[in-house]
């Protein structure tokens, strides 16, 4: 592998439950109704995509732009003191960066990606961090992974992607990358998608450096 590209939410930051909690609250406060499939449907969507989903599918009575601002502002407030970094994640990124180029391809907005990198002291080790806000389509489309590879100046087929969710796994696979799965214990990926996309499945992010050496 020439590069390793990480997802953020659910891989490096234990934020999926926070996203879910904040979106649920904003929808409820604005006359919408949550559905059983909403959480997984939005995993991997870009900010404009999930904001439209809150309006069009869940019935929240604000504009998509207003909903996006309300949710992201609350998430930024929660990140202000300390992002919920997953145990072992920072050490794993440092170990990988000692050998390979490292990037991030995330559905989080740039403000939250930056907050994580600064808090974790990883800014200098992660030269490329792409938000799906910066590409045409969020996950499961491959756009964010392809853009990260382009900015790193590497062939996507020579990249490993580290993912946790159904849409993330599909996105990385569609980009032609070797997929390393660290399934999210709170929102586990579809078993069929996991089996059909992942070259290796890990129980913990701390296992990643060793697993990459075996690929």
Order of alpha helices (4+ residues) and beta strands (2+ residues): beta-alpha-alpha-alpha-alpha-alpha-beta-alpha-beta-alpha-beta-alpha-beta-alpha-beta-alpha
